[in-house]
Amino acid sequence: MIGRHMQRTPTPGSTLDALVVGAGPAGVGTAIALGAVDDLLFGVVERGDIGQTFHDWPTHQRFLTPSFTGNGFGATDLNSVHFATSPAYTLGVDYPTGAQYARYLTTVARHFRVPVMTGTEVTGVDRDDEVFVVRTSRGPVRARTLVWATGEYSRPRLPKAVGSGLLDHSSTEAAWALREGRVIVVGGNESGMELACHHVERGSDVLVLDPDTPWDSGRGSDPSQRLSPRTRIRLAEATATGRLELSDRPVRRLRTTAGSIVLSLDDGSTESTPSRPIAATGYSPAIDPVGSLFALRPDGLPELTEDDESTITPGLFLAGPSVRHQSLVFCFVYKFRQRFAHVAGVIAERTGHDRSPLEEWRENGMLTDDLSCCGIECAC
Ligand SMILES: Cc1cc2nc3c(=O)[nH]c(=O)nc-3n(C[C@H](O)[C@H](O)[C@H](O)COP(=O)(O)OP(=O)(O)OC[C@H]3O[C@@H](n4cnc5c(N)ncnc54)[C@H](O)[C@@H]3O)c2cc1C
């Protein structure tokens, strides 16, 4: 694949056909798809290093989607960003840590010669006629289209409880450190369960609070709605110790009293712990510099056309886990990668290029443009 499609390297002052912001899996994957289009002038800017989010993951955090090199038989590694690559092959592990996955992304970006300018933060975006003028820490970049791929990790979400500043978010190293007394985790989805199991495995008593009881089965077959097999196995082991309690009581308020943190719960009861409780309550989209260029859905996520384009700013595309189409959630790599080649194809057409080389992505099962097929439930 490399060498068949030549890409032109951006030069200072030129107007790109496409600028990708962020070099995580969404940015790197979309850039590789753009690189398949002959003569398309594009580049990627990244405020840290390639895969910066994964460099920032706590040391104990691992992927929950397994990697396995099934690529040759139509079952591309779930964590790949291109069908000719596999983290399981590159790394020799099935559940990569953040540092390992960052190594995979860097290897892939180098292999496909993705033009990434690291250490370059986007601080704002202006429009000059039909062109985006992107303000970066290294000066302005002009581009006809923009792919926003800055993920969610830099926007940790805390629960709406009073005193939520007393919580350590799951994205911090502190949340994984050994804690004094009973560990309280607010939020029982994947991250909450992973942390709960982590602390039970290290000998702590753990209480998990979540009114939505994500640990219940019978939530359909979409892994965005139900716990992964790996987490379920760990949850069963943690439950068997007798040191894990799961509760559907929502937290209303947190306060400190005499060396303890007291949580007031919805039913009038309280729980207390000598160490800071943990918030495993997810993330919000990191769209700040372009926030006004997207209309928002009632759930606060960017509203998109069927081409993952802003409904109010033509030429601005979103890639990554914040992509939603009605109730379809694209929060895993194996989901949002299905849109890399679609977005690249729309950009190719808009900028007068041939999108047909991207059919190779479809042939390899990595291009979904008919979204009606994604909601299938497993029969058994
Ligand atoms: C704890 C945890 C576990 C997860 N486990 C899995 C899993 O098992 N399987 C799975 O598929 N997914 C998993 N995910 C989700 C997955 O990690 C994310 O969906 C994925 O990282 C999103 O990729 P992205 O490229 O959109 O964003 P990121 O990987 O966050 O990349 C965004 C990049 O944009 C850069 N950036 C941000 N703002 C700017 C700016 N203004 N200017 C320039 N650059 C900027 C950042 O430095 C970063 O490198 C997990 C997430 C978390 C938090």
The ligand as an SDF file (V2000), in Angstrom:
LIG
                    3D

 53 58  0  0  0  0  0  0  0  0999 V2000
   -9.6990    4.3340   30.5740 C   0  0  0  0  0  0  0  0  0  0  0  0
  -10.0200    4.1430   29.1390 C   0  0  0  0  0  0  0  0  0  0  0  0
  -10.0230    2.8760   28.5840 C   0  0  0  0  0  0  0  0  0  0  0  0
  -10.3440    2.6920   27.2450 C   0  0  0  0  0  0  0  0  0  0  0  0
  -10.3220    1.4440   26.7160 N   0  0  0  0  0  0  0  0  0  0  0  0
  -10.6000    1.2790   25.3990 C   0  0  0  0  0  0  0  0  0  0  0  0
  -10.5780   -0.0030   24.7880 C   0  0  0  0  0  0  0  0  0  0  0  0
  -10.3240   -0.9940   25.4310 O   0  0  0  0  0  0  0  0  0  0  0  0
  -10.8640   -0.1070   23.4810 N   0  0  0  0  0  0  0  0  0  0  0  0
  -11.1750    0.9940   22.7180 C   0  0  0  0  0  0  0  0  0  0  0  0
  -11.4240    0.8380   21.5380 O   0  0  0  0  0  0  0  0  0  0  0  0
  -11.2070    2.2190   23.2670 N   0  0  0  0  0  0  0  0  0  0  0  0
  -10.9360    2.3720   24.5820 C   0  0  0  0  0  0  0  0  0  0  0  0
  -10.9830    3.6120   25.1470 N   0  0  0  0  0  0  0  0  0  0  0  0
  -11.3900    4.7220   24.3320 C   0  0  0  0  0  0  0  0  0  0  0  0
  -10.2180    5.1990   23.4910 C   0  0  0  0  0  0  0  0  0  0  0  0
   -9.0840    5.3150   24.2790 O   0  0  0  0  0  0  0  0  0  0  0  0
  -10.5850    6.5120   22.9400 C   0  0  0  0  0  0  0  0  0  0  0  0
  -11.8100    6.4050   22.2870 O   0  0  0  0  0  0  0  0  0  0  0  0
   -9.5220    6.9630   21.9630 C   0  0  0  0  0  0  0  0  0  0  0  0
   -8.3470    7.3220   22.6260 O   0  0  0  0  0  0  0  0  0  0  0  0
  -10.0360    8.1310   21.1740 C   0  0  0  0  0  0  0  0  0  0  0  0
   -9.1140    8.3840   20.1730 O   0  0  0  0  0  0  0  0  0  0  0  0
   -8.9340    9.8490   19.6370 P   0  0  0  0  0  0  0  0  0  0  0  0
   -7.8550    9.8100   18.6340 O   0  0  0  0  0  0  0  0  0  0  0  0
  -10.2480   10.4140   19.2460 O   0  0  0  0  0  0  0  0  0  0  0  0
   -8.5030   10.7020   20.9140 O   0  0  0  0  0  0  0  0  0  0  0  0
   -7.1140   10.6670   21.7860 P   0  0  0  0  0  0  0  0  0  0  0  0
   -6.5340    9.3250   21.7350 O   0  0  0  0  0  0  0  0  0  0  0  0
   -7.4810   11.2790   23.0420 O   0  0  0  0  0  0  0  0  0  0  0  0
   -6.2160   11.6240   20.9050 O   0  0  0  0  0  0  0  0  0  0  0  0
   -6.4680   12.9920   20.8280 C   0  0  0  0  0  0  0  0  0  0  0  0
   -5.1470   13.6900   20.5680 C   0  0  0  0  0  0  0  0  0  0  0  0
   -5.4430   15.0520   20.3140 O   0  0  0  0  0  0  0  0  0  0  0  0
   -4.4290   15.8490   20.9430 C   0  0  0  0  0  0  0  0  0  0  0  0
   -5.0160   17.1600   21.1640 N   0  0  0  0  0  0  0  0  0  0  0  0
   -6.0270   17.4740   22.0100 C   0  0  0  0  0  0  0  0  0  0  0  0
   -6.3160   18.7820   21.9160 N   0  0  0  0  0  0  0  0  0  0  0  0
   -5.4760   19.2950   20.9940 C   0  0  0  0  0  0  0  0  0  0  0  0
   -5.2950   20.6060   20.4660 C   0  0  0  0  0  0  0  0  0  0  0  0
   -6.0590   21.6430   20.8650 N   0  0  0  0  0  0  0  0  0  0  0  0
   -4.3390   20.7920   19.5290 N   0  0  0  0  0  0  0  0  0  0  0  0
   -3.5740   19.7530   19.1020 C   0  0  0  0  0  0  0  0  0  0  0  0
   -3.7070   18.4980   19.5820 N   0  0  0  0  0  0  0  0  0  0  0  0
   -4.6520   18.2800   20.5080 C   0  0  0  0  0  0  0  0  0  0  0  0
   -4.1250   15.0800   22.2220 C   0  0  0  0  0  0  0  0  0  0  0  0
   -2.8400   15.4050   22.7270 O   0  0  0  0  0  0  0  0  0  0  0  0
   -4.2030   13.6390   21.7530 C   0  0  0  0  0  0  0  0  0  0  0  0
   -2.9680   13.1180   21.3110 O   0  0  0  0  0  0  0  0  0  0  0  0
  -10.6570    3.8100   26.4700 C   0  0  0  0  0  0  0  0  0  0  0  0
  -10.6360    5.0870   27.0230 C   0  0  0  0  0  0  0  0  0  0  0  0
  -10.3130    5.2490   28.3470 C   0  0  0  0  0  0  0  0  0  0  0  0
  -10.2890    6.6230   28.9200 C   0  0  0  0  0  0  0  0  0  0  0  0
  1  2  1  0
  2  3  1  0
  2 52  2  0
  3  4  2  0
  4  5  1  0
  4 50  1  0
  5  6  2  0
  6  7  1  0
  6 13  1  0
  7  8  2  0
  7  9  1  0
  9 10  1  0
 10 11  2  0
 10 12  1  0
 12 13  2  0
 13 14  1  0
 14 15  1  0
 14 50  1  0
 15 16  1  0
 16 17  1  0
 16 18  1  0
 18 19  1  0
 18 20  1  0
 20 21  1  0
 20 22  1  0
 22 23  1  0
 23 24  1  0
 24 25  2  0
 24 26  1  0
 24 27  1  0
 27 28  1  0
 28 29  2  0
 28 30  1  0
 28 31  1  0
 31 32  1  0
 32 33  1  0
 33 34  1  0
 33 48  1  0
 34 35  1  0
 35 36  1  0
 35 46  1  0
 36 37  1  0
 36 45  1  0
 37 38  2  0
 38 39  1  0
 39 40  1  0
 39 45  2  0
 40 41  1  0
 40 42  2  0
 42 43  1  0
 43 44  2  0
 44 45  1  0
 46 47  1  0
 46 48  1  0
 48 49  1  0
 50 51  2  0
 51 52  1  0
 52 53  1  0
M  END
$$$$
